[in-house]
């Protein structure tokens, strides 16, 4: 699919995950690109769902955040600075791709965004010295914060993620 300023592809592993590539204009000053157009993204999420708020997370090299998610939130995620190894896991028990994952490198250069529906979890590992991760969240009702989120162990053998490390920096929740 192609929308104004965006090219949209499906994940190579999980059809419900969309990989979004914005068009980028570059010149001697740097680059400029669009990360969100309401008219475009409203075609990609259910009509009763709206993007409600944004979050940013900064992390240093070797930090692994995740795997987190919930059963109601759509997430539009990207890395606006630095480089990360991004993972998305299907956490829908009745799905043909249950506990399967897709991974890709996203960074401040390729500007890739990922649109992830509810019942998926995501995590990322920081490859660069520092990274800034952006979440744009869409849901109805109250936001499900930490206490209501699903957490899967980063190295769960049922999933078998091939992370680029065996000894990441983790918070207690992710161990």
Secondary structure, DSSP 4 states (H G I P E B T S, - for coil): -EETTEEEEE-SS-TT-EEEEE-EEEETTEEEE----HHHHTTTS-TT-EEEEEEEEEEETTBEEEEEE-SS-EEEEEEEESEEEEEEEE--TTSTTTT-EEEEEEETTT-EEEEE-TTEEEEEEE-SSEEEEEEEEEESSS---GGG-EE--TT-TTT----S-SS-B--GGG-
